Protein backbone atom coordinates (compact mmCIF):
# COMPACT_ATOMS: atom_id res chain seq x y z
CA UNK A 1 0.00 0.00 0.00
CA UNK A 2 2.80 2.45 0.89
CA UNK A 3 4.51 1.76 -2.43
CA UNK A 4 1.28 2.60 -4.28
CA UNK A 5 1.03 5.87 -2.38
CA UNK A 6 4.55 6.79 -3.45
CA UNK A 7 3.72 6.12 -7.07
CA UNK A 8 0.68 8.40 -6.80
CA UNK A 9 2.42 11.24 -4.93
CA UNK A 10 5.32 11.64 -7.35
CA UNK A 11 3.24 12.40 -10.49
CA UNK A 12 0.91 14.64 -8.45
CA UNK A 13 3.87 16.74 -7.37
CA UNK A 14 5.16 16.79 -10.95
CA UNK A 15 1.83 18.14 -12.18
CA UNK A 16 1.89 20.84 -9.51
CA UNK A 17 5.39 21.92 -10.48
CA UNK A 18 4.89 21.95 -14.25
CA UNK A 19 1.18 22.55 -14.59
CA UNK A 20 1.53 26.27 -15.30
CA UNK A 21 3.74 25.75 -18.37
CA UNK A 22 1.12 24.77 -20.91
CA UNK A 23 -1.14 27.76 -20.28
CA UNK A 24 1.61 30.23 -21.13
CA UNK A 25 3.39 28.29 -23.87
CA UNK A 26 1.87 30.33 -26.73
CA UNK A 27 3.37 33.52 -25.23
CA UNK A 28 6.84 32.30 -24.37
CA UNK A 29 10.15 33.41 -25.87
CA UNK A 30 13.10 31.14 -25.10
CA UNK A 31 16.68 31.55 -23.93
CA UNK A 32 19.35 29.33 -22.37
CA UNK A 33 21.60 29.98 -19.40
CA UNK A 34 23.51 28.44 -16.53
CA UNK A 35 23.52 28.79 -12.75
CA UNK A 36 26.81 27.83 -11.07
CA UNK A 37 26.95 27.78 -7.27
CA UNK A 38 29.36 27.04 -4.45
CA UNK A 39 27.88 26.68 -0.99
CA UNK A 40 29.51 26.06 2.40
CA UNK A 41 27.42 24.99 5.40
CA UNK A 42 28.72 24.79 8.97
CA UNK A 43 26.45 22.94 11.36
CA UNK A 44 26.45 22.75 15.16
CA UNK A 45 23.52 20.38 15.40
CA UNK A 46 20.35 22.49 15.19
CA UNK A 47 21.97 25.87 14.33
CA UNK A 48 24.00 26.38 11.14
CA UNK A 49 25.73 29.08 9.11
CA UNK A 50 25.57 29.27 5.29
CA UNK A 51 27.82 30.96 2.73
CA UNK A 52 26.45 30.92 -0.84
CA UNK A 53 28.18 32.27 -3.99
CA UNK A 54 26.44 32.10 -7.39
CA UNK A 55 26.91 33.16 -11.01
CA UNK A 56 24.03 33.19 -13.53
CA UNK A 57 24.38 33.46 -17.31
CA UNK A 58 21.83 34.21 -20.05
CA UNK A 59 21.57 34.94 -23.82
CA UNK A 60 22.73 31.40 -24.64
CA UNK A 61 25.51 31.66 -22.04
CA UNK A 62 27.10 34.71 -23.73
CA UNK A 63 26.18 37.25 -21.01
CA UNK A 64 26.10 37.43 -17.24
CA UNK A 65 22.59 37.83 -15.86
CA UNK A 66 23.74 38.30 -12.24
CA UNK A 67 26.18 37.22 -9.60
CA UNK A 68 25.62 37.40 -5.87
CA UNK A 69 26.66 36.25 -2.43
CA UNK A 70 24.56 35.18 0.54
CA UNK A 71 25.49 35.03 4.22
CA UNK A 72 22.83 33.33 6.26
CA UNK A 73 21.93 31.39 9.38
CA UNK A 74 19.38 28.65 9.97
CA UNK A 75 17.94 26.86 12.97
CA UNK A 76 16.03 23.59 13.26
CA UNK A 77 13.28 24.17 15.81
CA UNK A 78 11.75 20.68 15.53
CA UNK A 79 12.28 17.66 13.23
CA UNK A 80 9.62 19.15 10.92
CA UNK A 81 10.17 22.94 11.20
CA UNK A 82 13.23 25.09 10.52
CA UNK A 83 13.84 28.80 10.05
CA UNK A 84 16.40 30.90 8.19
CA UNK A 85 17.58 34.49 7.94
CA UNK A 86 20.14 36.04 5.62
CA UNK A 87 21.67 38.96 3.76
CA UNK A 88 22.26 38.92 -0.01
CA UNK A 89 24.33 41.25 -2.21
CA UNK A 90 23.47 41.12 -5.94
CA UNK A 91 25.27 42.63 -8.92
CA UNK A 92 23.26 42.85 -12.19
CA UNK A 93 25.74 44.03 -14.87
CA UNK A 94 23.36 44.71 -17.79
CA UNK A 95 21.21 47.00 -15.67
CA UNK A 96 24.23 48.41 -13.80
CA UNK A 97 22.45 47.69 -10.53
CA UNK A 98 23.55 46.61 -7.06
CA UNK A 99 20.87 45.13 -4.83
CA UNK A 100 20.86 44.50 -1.09
CA UNK A 101 18.36 41.90 0.12
CA UNK A 102 17.23 40.76 3.52
CA UNK A 103 15.43 37.40 3.68
CA UNK A 104 13.63 35.42 6.36
CA UNK A 105 11.88 32.09 5.91
CA UNK A 106 10.27 29.01 7.42
CA UNK A 107 10.42 25.46 6.03
CA UNK A 108 8.09 22.61 6.96
CA UNK A 109 9.23 19.05 6.28
CA UNK A 110 7.27 15.80 6.04
CA UNK A 111 9.10 12.47 5.73
CA UNK A 112 7.61 9.10 4.84
CA UNK A 113 10.12 6.29 4.41
CA UNK A 114 12.31 7.31 1.44
CA UNK A 115 10.19 10.32 0.46
CA UNK A 116 10.67 13.86 1.77
CA UNK A 117 8.28 16.76 1.08
CA UNK A 118 9.06 20.36 1.97
CA UNK A 119 7.10 23.60 1.87
CA UNK A 120 9.10 26.80 2.28
CA UNK A 121 7.74 30.33 2.62
CA UNK A 122 10.34 33.11 2.36
CA UNK A 123 9.95 36.88 2.63
CA UNK A 124 12.45 39.02 0.71
CA UNK A 125 13.05 42.75 1.17
CA UNK A 126 15.17 44.27 -1.61
CA UNK A 127 16.87 47.68 -1.82
CA UNK A 128 18.39 49.17 -4.97
CA UNK A 129 21.70 50.79 -4.04
CA UNK A 130 20.98 53.62 -6.51
CA UNK A 131 17.82 54.57 -4.58
CA UNK A 132 14.09 54.17 -4.95
CA UNK A 133 11.47 52.38 -2.89
CA UNK A 134 12.27 48.90 -1.54
CA UNK A 135 10.44 45.90 -3.03
CA UNK A 136 8.69 43.14 -1.11
CA UNK A 137 8.52 39.55 -2.40
CA UNK A 138 6.95 36.36 -1.07
CA UNK A 139 8.64 33.21 -2.37
CA UNK A 140 6.66 29.96 -2.02
CA UNK A 141 8.49 26.70 -2.77
CA UNK A 142 7.41 23.06 -2.72
CA UNK A 143 9.93 20.23 -3.08
CA UNK A 144 9.64 16.45 -3.22
CA UNK A 145 12.70 14.20 -3.03
CA UNK A 146 13.26 10.45 -3.17
CA UNK A 147 16.22 9.03 -1.24
CA UNK A 148 16.95 5.43 -2.28
CA UNK A 149 18.69 3.14 0.19
CA UNK A 150 22.43 2.70 -0.37
CA UNK A 151 22.54 4.88 -3.50
CA UNK A 152 24.36 8.18 -4.02
CA UNK A 153 21.71 9.89 -6.18
CA UNK A 154 18.66 11.55 -4.60
CA UNK A 155 16.31 12.81 -7.36
CA UNK A 156 13.90 15.64 -6.69
CA UNK A 157 11.29 17.85 -8.30
CA UNK A 158 10.72 21.41 -7.12
CA UNK A 159 8.53 24.41 -7.90
CA UNK A 160 8.97 27.99 -6.67
CA UNK A 161 6.80 31.02 -7.38
CA UNK A 162 7.69 34.66 -6.62
CA UNK A 163 4.88 37.12 -5.89
CA UNK A 164 5.33 40.82 -5.16
CA UNK A 165 3.14 42.85 -2.84
CA UNK A 166 2.84 46.52 -2.00
CA UNK A 167 4.00 48.59 -5.00
CA UNK A 168 5.20 45.44 -6.80
CA UNK A 169 1.99 43.44 -6.43
CA UNK A 170 1.56 40.36 -8.64
CA UNK A 171 3.42 37.47 -10.22
CA UNK A 172 7.15 38.06 -10.67
CA UNK A 173 8.46 34.71 -11.88
CA UNK A 174 8.34 30.95 -11.36
CA UNK A 175 11.00 28.25 -11.33
CA UNK A 176 10.37 24.60 -12.29
CA UNK A 177 13.12 22.13 -11.36
CA UNK A 178 14.05 18.53 -12.11
CA UNK A 179 17.30 17.51 -10.48
CA UNK A 180 19.27 15.19 -8.28
CA UNK A 181 21.64 15.48 -5.37
CA UNK A 182 24.76 13.37 -5.78
CA UNK A 183 26.28 12.51 -2.41
CA UNK A 184 30.04 11.97 -2.65
CA UNK A 185 30.47 11.60 1.11
CA UNK A 186 29.08 13.23 4.26
CA UNK A 187 31.04 16.42 3.56
CA UNK A 188 30.62 16.83 -0.21
CA UNK A 189 27.41 16.96 -2.28
CA UNK A 190 26.73 17.97 -5.89
CA UNK A 191 23.30 19.19 -7.00
CA UNK A 192 22.70 18.97 -10.77
CA UNK A 193 19.41 20.16 -12.23
CA UNK A 194 17.44 21.37 -15.23
CA UNK A 195 15.24 24.35 -14.49
CA UNK A 196 12.58 26.10 -16.56
CA UNK A 197 12.46 29.77 -15.56
CA UNK A 198 9.36 31.80 -16.50
CA UNK A 199 9.17 35.60 -16.09
CA UNK A 200 7.36 38.57 -17.67
CA UNK A 201 9.14 40.60 -20.35
CA UNK A 202 8.52 44.29 -19.67
CA UNK A 203 9.28 45.42 -23.24
CA UNK A 204 6.99 43.01 -25.12
CA UNK A 205 4.38 42.25 -22.48
CA UNK A 206 4.87 38.53 -23.20
CA UNK A 207 5.95 35.74 -20.88
CA UNK A 208 9.61 34.96 -21.42
CA UNK A 209 11.44 31.84 -20.40
CA UNK A 210 14.95 30.56 -19.90
CA UNK A 211 16.17 26.97 -19.89
CA UNK A 212 18.73 26.65 -17.11
CA UNK A 213 21.40 24.03 -16.56
CA UNK A 214 22.46 24.32 -12.94
CA UNK A 215 25.30 22.86 -10.89
CA UNK A 216 25.84 23.40 -7.16
CA UNK A 217 28.80 22.15 -5.16
CA UNK A 218 27.98 21.99 -1.47
CA UNK A 219 30.54 21.36 1.28
CA UNK A 220 29.31 20.54 4.79
CA UNK A 221 31.39 20.87 7.95
JOQUI-V227678 format. One record per residue. N is the residue number from 1. SS is DSSP state (A for helix, B for strand, O for the rest). OMEGA is omega in degrees with one decimal (* if undefined). Layout:
BEGIN
n	ss	omega
N	SS	OMEGA
N	SS	OMEGA
END
This chain:
BEGIN
n	ss	omega
1	O	-179.9
2	A	178.7
3	A	178.8
4	A	178.3
5	A	177.5
6	A	-177.6
7	A	177.6
8	A	-174.3
9	A	-176.6
10	A	177.4
11	A	176.6
12	A	178.0
13	A	178.1
14	A	178.8
15	A	177.9
16	A	-175.6
17	A	-173.6
18	A	-176.5
19	O	-177.4
20	O	-173.5
21	A	-173.8
22	A	-176.1
23	A	-176.5
24	A	-171.4
25	A	-177.1
26	A	-177.1
27	A	-167.4
28	O	165.9
29	B	-168.5
30	O	174.9
31	O	177.5
32	B	179.3
33	B	179.6
34	B	170.3
35	B	-179.3
36	B	-170.4
37	B	168.2
38	B	-175.8
39	B	176.2
40	B	-177.7
41	B	176.0
42	B	-175.6
43	B	171.6
44	B	-174.7
45	O	-179.8
46	O	177.0
47	B	176.7
48	B	174.3
49	B	-174.4
50	B	170.6
51	B	-172.4
52	B	177.7
53	B	-173.1
54	B	173.5
55	B	179.7
56	B	178.2
57	B	179.2
58	B	179.6
59	O	-178.6
60	O	174.6
61	O	179.4
62	O	-178.3
63	B	174.2
64	B	174.2
65	B	-178.7
66	B	165.2
67	B	-173.1
68	B	175.2
69	B	-179.1
70	B	170.6
71	B	-173.6
72	B	176.3
73	B	179.1
74	B	179.2
75	B	179.1
76	B	-177.1
77	B	178.9
78	B	175.9
79	O	-175.9
80	O	-177.3
81	B	175.6
82	B	179.3
83	B	179.8
84	B	175.9
85	B	-177.1
86	B	173.8
87	B	-179.9
88	B	171.6
89	B	-177.5
90	B	169.8
91	B	179.3
92	B	-170.1
93	O	-175.6
94	O	179.6
95	O	-177.1
96	O	-177.1
97	B	168.1
98	B	-179.2
99	B	172.4
100	B	-176.7
101	B	169.2
102	B	-177.0
103	B	174.4
104	B	-174.7
105	B	174.4
106	B	179.4
107	B	173.7
108	B	-174.7
109	B	174.9
110	B	179.8
111	B	174.8
112	B	-177.6
113	O	-176.5
114	O	-179.5
115	B	175.5
116	B	176.3
117	B	179.6
118	B	170.6
119	B	179.4
120	B	172.7
121	B	-176.3
122	B	174.5
123	B	-176.7
124	B	176.1
125	B	-171.7
126	B	177.6
127	B	172.0
128	B	-177.5
129	O	-179.6
130	O	179.7
131	O	-177.9
132	O	-178.0
133	O	175.5
134	O	177.0
135	B	-177.3
136	B	-177.1
137	B	171.2
138	B	-178.9
139	B	-179.2
140	B	-174.9
141	B	173.3
142	B	-175.0
143	B	173.4
144	B	-175.9
145	B	177.5
146	B	-178.6
147	O	179.9
148	O	176.2
149	O	173.2
150	O	178.8
151	O	-171.6
152	O	-176.6
153	B	-178.6
154	B	-175.0
155	B	179.5
156	B	171.2
157	B	-172.8
158	B	178.5
159	B	177.9
160	B	179.2
161	B	-179.7
162	B	177.4
163	B	176.9
164	B	172.5
165	B	-169.6
166	A	-179.3
167	A	-178.6
168	A	-174.6
169	O	173.2
170	B	-177.6
171	B	178.3
172	B	178.9
173	B	175.0
174	B	-176.8
175	B	-177.0
176	B	-171.3
177	B	161.4
178	B	-175.8
179	B	175.9
180	B	166.6
181	B	175.3
182	B	-175.1
183	B	176.8
184	B	172.6
185	B	-174.0
186	O	179.0
187	O	-171.8
188	B	-179.3
189	B	171.1
190	B	175.6
191	B	-179.4
192	B	-174.4
193	B	165.1
194	B	-179.2
195	B	176.1
196	B	-173.0
197	B	179.5
198	B	-178.4
199	B	-179.7
200	B	175.7
201	O	-174.1
202	O	-175.9
203	O	-174.5
204	O	-175.3
205	O	179.6
206	O	171.7
207	B	177.6
208	B	178.8
209	B	175.7
210	B	173.3
211	B	-174.4
212	B	167.0
213	B	-174.1
214	B	175.9
215	B	175.5
216	B	170.7
217	B	-175.1
218	B	176.1
219	B	-175.3
220	B	-179.0
221	O	*
END
